[in-house]
Amino acid sequence: MTVQHDAIDESGAHFAFTDRWGGVSAVPYEELNLGGAVGDDPEAVRTNRAIAARALGLDPAGVVWMNQVHGRDVARVDAPWGDAEIPPVDGVVTARRGLALAVLTADCTPVLLADPVAGVVGAAHAGRPGTVAGVVPATVEAMVSLGAEPERIIARTGPAVCGRCYEVPEQMRAEVAEAEPAAWSETSWGTPAVDVTAAVHAQLTALGVRDLRGSRVCTLESRDHYSYRRDRTTGRLAGYVWLEGGEEEDREQA
């Protein structure tokens, strides 16, 4: 398994994105499918999530996942869901250091956010509908409610279908571009397209986020990554964000 793990040493912020290799799932989900609602064997998904978490030094039971629905709702969390029902949200935020938040994608843009000074992190699932609806601004707003400041936020976006590959009807491109002009794009073969990552970056910049970096991987072009548009029945990648310090603080409070 190759995990793109970006640790900001001086701040304690961690950002990680998986590829599809190193897990136990069978075809067509091979290998490291982390999505639990795509038809894969649940036991294989649990094993894969444990493999990925341990590769990052995380407790598999301590990762917060979302029930993603392409909306703009955001949940605030202080602990893993445990046996509770996971709510239908596309953004999640926490002010608990050491608690890892995860987002699943297979062409959509995974958005990871951290304000190490405030001790607040957030993760968002930015598909085309959620980007138009404003899930990323809503996630930043939820972080601000916990004490974060946009100019301090470190933002990372992961592998996603690029604007030169995400072909859509002309009317759809116009509708998305009306909501965020940066989304307007054209495929490499000259047809209407949408660039969701560009739209997300524009939204974050408009909110005052300065430390912003994205992956160069196009999921549709890369056979090392899952792509729903390319394969339809396939697995899901994951992005993880967390801040160091939670375990030490918990011991001090004990």
Phi, psi and omega per residue, in radians:
M1 nan 2.355 3.022
T2 -1.889 2.062 3.115
V3 -1.998 2.114 3.048
Q4 -1.354 1.805 -3.049
H5 -2.026 1.936 -3.101
D6 -1.850 1.805 3.128
A7 -1.767 2.138 3.090
I8 -1.569 1.577 -2.917
D9 -0.935 -0.792 -3.041
E10 -1.226 -0.362 -3.094
S11 -1.848 -0.359 -3.086
G12 1.463 0.177 3.109
A13 -1.509 2.419 3.128
H14 -2.191 2.380 3.083
F15 -2.319 2.325 -3.118
A16 -2.499 2.507 3.085
F17 -2.308 2.344 -3.131
T18 -1.603 2.826 2.874
D19 -1.872 -2.816 -3.029
R20 -1.732 0.039 -2.979
W21 -1.821 2.692 3.023
G22 1.726 0.133 -3.141
G23 -1.870 -2.859 -3.031
V24 -2.069 0.023 -3.104
S25 -1.221 2.532 3.131
A26 -1.552 2.955 3.056
V27 -0.955 2.407 0.103
P28 -1.640 0.263 -3.078
Y29 -1.727 0.107 -2.997
E30 -1.002 2.354 -0.025
E31 -2.075 -0.746 -2.991
L32 -1.699 1.006 3.082
N33 -1.251 2.207 -3.116
L34 -1.922 0.036 -3.139
G35 -1.565 2.266 -3.087
G36 -1.640 0.046 -3.074
A37 -2.241 0.605 -3.100
V38 -2.053 0.097 3.101
G39 1.748 0.015 -3.141
D40 -1.345 2.820 3.070
D41 -1.079 2.110 -3.101
P42 -0.963 -0.634 -3.141
E43 -1.173 -0.646 3.088
A44 -1.130 -0.690 3.121
V45 -1.131 -0.760 3.115
R46 -1.063 -0.726 3.113
T47 -1.125 -0.769 3.141
N48 -1.091 -0.720 3.129
R49 -1.133 -0.610 3.093
A50 -1.204 -0.714 3.116
I51 -1.051 -0.849 -3.105
A52 -1.131 -0.778 -3.116
A53 -1.088 -0.803 -3.102
R54 -1.173 -0.541 3.072
A55 -1.121 -0.416 3.136
L56 -1.734 0.023 -3.118
G57 1.352 0.434 -3.108
L58 -1.891 2.689 3.001
D59 -1.380 2.098 -3.129
P60 -0.967 -0.570 -3.129
A61 -1.367 -0.160 -3.078
G62 -1.797 0.259 3.129
V63 -1.720 2.346 -3.141
V64 -1.671 2.087 3.108
W65 -1.826 2.939 3.125
M66 -2.117 2.691 2.930
N67 -1.666 1.567 -2.933
Q68 -1.406 2.334 -3.029
V69 -2.327 0.234 -3.136
H70 1.104 0.696 3.091
G71 -2.003 -2.730 -3.134
R72 -2.189 0.087 -3.108
D73 -1.259 2.534 -3.084
V74 -2.250 2.382 3.114
A75 -1.898 2.450 2.989
R76 -1.680 2.307 -3.093
V77 -2.257 2.635 3.069
D78 -2.137 -0.113 -3.104
A79 -2.829 2.866 3.045
P80 -1.034 2.794 -3.077
W81 -1.215 -0.470 -3.087
G82 1.127 -2.250 -3.139
D83 -1.580 -0.010 -3.134
A84 -1.251 2.683 3.103
E85 -1.197 2.320 3.132
I86 -1.337 2.198 -3.069
P87 -1.282 2.712 3.112
P88 -1.374 1.622 -3.120
V89 -2.395 2.814 3.080
D90 -2.138 0.186 3.017
G91 -2.552 2.576 3.121
V92 -2.542 2.458 -3.128
V93 -2.366 2.705 3.084
T94 -2.620 2.644 3.013
A95 -1.911 0.294 3.139
R96 -1.754 1.985 3.089
R97 -1.122 2.484 3.137
G98 1.557 -0.261 3.119
L99 -1.495 2.096 -3.093
A100 -1.591 2.331 3.073
L101 -1.854 2.483 -3.082
A102 -2.241 2.587 3.078
V103 -2.322 2.392 -3.118
L104 -1.779 2.444 3.123
T105 -2.616 2.802 2.994
A106 -2.687 0.782 3.131
D107 2.502 -0.628 3.083
C108 -1.131 2.909 -3.098
T109 -1.631 2.068 3.035
P110 -1.440 2.262 -3.066
V111 -2.067 2.098 3.138
L112 -2.019 2.328 -3.018
L113 -2.354 2.485 3.100
A114 -2.619 2.349 2.930
D115 -2.012 1.651 -3.067
P116 -1.115 -0.508 -3.133
V117 -1.157 -0.784 3.126
A118 -1.410 -0.286 -3.093
G119 1.294 0.634 -3.065
V120 -2.166 2.367 3.045
V121 -2.270 2.804 3.119
G122 -2.605 2.695 3.063
A123 -2.389 2.473 -3.120
A124 -2.403 2.543 3.073
H125 -1.787 1.817 -3.037
A126 -1.859 1.459 2.925
G127 -1.446 -3.136 3.139
R128 -1.048 -0.854 -3.138
P129 -1.117 -0.717 -3.128
G130 -1.183 -0.591 3.105
T131 -1.159 -0.753 3.089
V132 -1.107 -0.690 -3.129
A133 -1.259 -0.363 3.091
G134 1.688 0.626 -3.115
V135 -1.143 -0.597 -3.128
V136 -1.218 -0.868 3.039
P137 -1.005 -0.631 3.128
A138 -1.148 -0.630 3.120
T139 -1.215 -0.737 3.080
V140 -1.093 -0.723 3.108
E141 -1.043 -0.716 3.116
A142 -1.153 -0.639 3.079
M143 -1.156 -0.714 3.118
V144 -1.071 -0.636 3.122
S145 -1.124 -0.329 3.109
L146 -1.709 0.060 3.084
G147 1.950 -0.048 3.132
A148 -1.256 2.732 3.044
E149 -2.194 2.260 -3.040
P150 -0.920 -0.692 -3.084
E151 -1.214 -0.258 3.083
R152 -1.676 -0.199 -3.045
I153 -1.242 2.313 2.992
I154 -1.685 2.203 -3.080
A155 -2.117 2.351 3.070
R156 -2.321 2.296 3.029
T157 -1.973 2.514 -3.014
G158 -1.815 -2.964 -3.138
P159 -0.937 2.371 -3.109
A160 -2.779 2.853 3.071
V161 -1.143 2.349 -3.049
C162 -1.510 2.906 -3.121
G163 -1.191 -0.229 3.108
R164 -1.607 -0.048 -3.127
C165 -2.149 -0.330 -3.030
Y166 -1.499 1.418 -3.122
E167 -1.322 2.361 3.113
V168 -2.471 2.857 3.037
P169 -1.100 2.682 -3.116
E170 -0.987 -0.729 -3.124
Q171 -1.127 -0.675 3.116
M172 -1.140 -0.756 3.100
R173 -1.021 -0.743 -3.134
A174 -1.098 -0.716 -3.127
E175 -1.144 -0.749 -3.134
V176 -1.193 -0.752 -3.128
A177 -1.161 -0.467 3.074
E178 -1.160 -0.648 3.109
A179 -1.310 -0.676 3.116
E180 -2.593 1.787 -3.074
P181 -0.950 -0.518 -3.118
A182 -1.136 -0.253 -3.136
A183 -1.327 -0.322 -3.097
W184 -1.076 2.255 -3.138
S185 -2.647 3.090 3.117
E186 -2.459 2.420 3.136
T187 -1.195 2.891 3.118
S188 -1.173 -0.233 3.102
W189 -1.839 0.189 2.947
G190 1.576 0.337 3.125
T191 -1.918 2.879 -3.117
P192 -1.039 2.485 -3.125
A193 -2.590 2.919 3.089
V194 -2.209 2.404 3.085
D195 -1.956 1.640 -3.080
V196 -1.162 -0.727 -3.121
T197 -1.092 -0.729 3.087
A198 -1.066 -0.679 3.113
A199 -1.128 -0.754 3.123
V200 -1.088 -0.775 3.131
H201 -1.083 -0.690 3.116
A202 -1.136 -0.723 3.108
Q203 -1.090 -0.767 3.140
L204 -1.146 -0.723 3.114
T205 -1.083 -0.735 3.133
A206 -1.115 -0.471 3.122
L207 -1.435 -0.165 3.118
G208 1.810 0.120 3.103
V209 -1.313 2.215 -3.052
R210 -1.873 -0.637 -3.111
D211 -1.562 1.607 -2.976
L212 -2.349 2.196 3.137
R213 -2.515 2.510 -3.116
G214 -2.201 2.817 3.085
S215 -1.311 2.618 3.057
R216 -1.626 -0.005 -3.089
V217 -1.387 2.223 2.958
C218 -1.683 2.080 -3.067
T219 -1.123 -0.592 -3.141
L220 -1.179 -0.581 -3.117
E221 -1.484 -0.427 -3.020
S222 -1.665 2.110 3.075
R223 -1.342 -0.076 3.071
D224 -1.530 -0.022 -3.090
H225 -2.317 2.686 3.089
Y226 -1.330 2.496 3.060
S227 -2.451 2.019 3.101
Y228 -1.173 -0.699 -3.130
R229 -1.124 -0.551 -3.133
R230 -1.441 -0.768 -2.947
D231 -1.992 -0.250 -3.086
R232 1.092 -1.383 3.100
T233 -1.460 1.913 -3.039
T234 -2.814 3.133 -3.113
G235 -1.579 -2.932 -3.141
R236 -2.309 2.435 3.013
L237 -1.465 2.960 3.074
A238 -2.405 2.534 2.944
G239 -1.983 2.464 -3.113
Y240 -2.216 2.473 3.044
V241 -2.406 2.416 3.071
W242 -2.817 2.875 3.081
L243 -2.018 2.474 3.076
E244 -1.202 2.755 2.978
G245 2.039 -0.260 -3.056
G246 -1.118 -0.779 -3.088
E247 -1.127 -0.707 3.133
E248 -1.120 -0.731 -3.133
E249 -1.146 -0.699 3.136
D250 -1.086 -0.695 3.132
R251 -1.152 -0.659 3.141
E252 -1.147 -0.583 -3.100
Q253 -1.429 -0.294 -3.058
A254 -1.248 nan nan
